[in-house]
Amino acid sequence: MPVDKLHAIQTAKDALLLKGPEYDEYMRVVLNGQTFLIAVKDVLSVLRPVPLTHVPMAPDHLMGVANIRGQVFCLIDPGKILRIPAKRKEATAASRYLLLRHPRVHLGVWAEEVLDLHRVESDVVIEDEGLPFEQGKLATRHGMLPVLRVSALFD
């Protein structure tokens, strides 16, 4: 291969390796009538609701369990954990389960709707202290929206 082609290939590789700004992606979701942002890196999968198996004597936030791709997931009503006063709406065509990433626990949350995705530079989240389920707020074209602290749902 000619030297000038090798040089061009190496230059293209170097350009790909140059560090630019780092980005985080968030999905805008509706949970019990309130809009939140959830980091895409915290979500394993988004899927349409499936039939749930009721668990006797379970806490009231546990909607039930479901076998999803051979794994048993606990599906919860996030409004009861987040103490959102509005009740969870019935399933519609827009309703989804958000299966969350965790090394040992298989947990999913009920979302009334997944609206869209936002890609922002990593340092844009504004820290908000004192709220256990909120890691900050993010300015979007829809106004300031809270970013849900997904790890707090596992506590």
JOWOJO-V601092 format. One record per backbone hydrogen bond with DSSP energy under -0.5 kcal/mol. CO is the residue of the C=O (numbers start at 1). NH is the residue of the N-H. E is the energy in kcal/mol with one decimal. If there is no record, write none. Layout:
# JOWOJO-V601092
CO_NH_E ; CO_NH_E
This chain:
# JOWOJO-V601092
2_6_-1.9 ; 3_7_-2.5 ; 4_8_-1.9 ; 5_9_-2.4 ; 6_10_-2.6 ; 7_11_-2.4 ; 8_12_-2.1 ; 9_13_-2.3 ; 10_14_-2.5 ; 11_15_-2.0 ; 12_16_-1.6 ; 13_17_-1.4 ; 14_18_-0.9 ; 22_122_-2.5 ; 24_120_-2.7 ; 25_40_-2.7 ; 26_118_-3.3 ; 27_29_-0.6 ; 27_38_-2.1 ; 28_115_-3.1 ; 28_116_-0.8 ; 29_31_-0.6 ; 29_36_-2.7 ; 30_32_-0.5 ; 30_112_-2.2 ; 30_113_-1.0 ; 31_34_-2.0 ; 34_31_-3.1 ; 35_146_-0.5 ; 36_29_-2.7 ; 37_148_-3.0 ; 38_27_-2.8 ; 39_42_-1.6 ; 40_43_-1.6 ; 42_44_-0.6 ; 42_101_-2.8 ; 45_99_-2.8 ; 47_97_-3.2 ; 52_54_-0.6 ; 53_65_-2.1 ; 54_56_-0.6 ; 55_58_-1.5 ; 59_62_-1.5 ; 61_63_-0.8 ; 61_77_-2.8 ; 64_75_-2.9 ; 65_53_-3.1 ; 66_68_-0.8 ; 66_73_-2.9 ; 67_69_-0.6 ; 68_71_-1.5 ; 71_68_-3.2 ; 71_73_-0.6 ; 73_66_-2.1 ; 73_75_-0.5 ; 74_76_-0.5 ; 74_108_-2.8 ; 75_63_-2.2 ; 75_64_-1.3 ; 76_78_-0.8 ; 76_110_-1.9 ; 77_80_-1.1 ; 77_81_-1.0 ; 78_82_-3.0 ; 79_83_-0.6 ; 79_84_-2.7 ; 83_85_-0.5 ; 92_95_-0.9 ; 94_114_-0.5 ; 96_111_-2.8 ; 97_47_-2.3 ; 97_99_-0.7 ; 98_100_-0.5 ; 98_109_-2.0 ; 99_44_-3.0 ; 99_45_-1.5 ; 100_107_-0.5 ; 105_107_-0.8 ; 106_74_-2.4 ; 107_100_-2.8 ; 108_76_-2.7 ; 109_98_-2.6 ; 111_96_-2.6 ; 113_30_-2.6 ; 113_115_-0.6 ; 116_28_-3.0 ; 118_26_-3.0 ; 118_120_-0.5 ; 120_24_-3.2 ; 121_124_-1.8 ; 122_125_-0.6 ; 125_127_-0.6 ; 126_137_-1.8 ; 130_132_-0.7 ; 131_134_-1.2 ; 133_149_-2.6 ; 136_147_-3.1 ; 137_126_-2.7 ; 138_140_-0.5 ; 138_145_-2.4 ; 140_143_-1.8 ; 143_140_-1.8 ; 145_138_-2.5 ; 146_37_-2.5 ; 146_148_-0.6 ; 147_135_-2.6 ; 147_136_-0.6 ; 148_150_-1.2 ; 149_152_-1.2 ; 150_153_-1.6 ; 151_154_-1.1 ; 152_155_-0.8
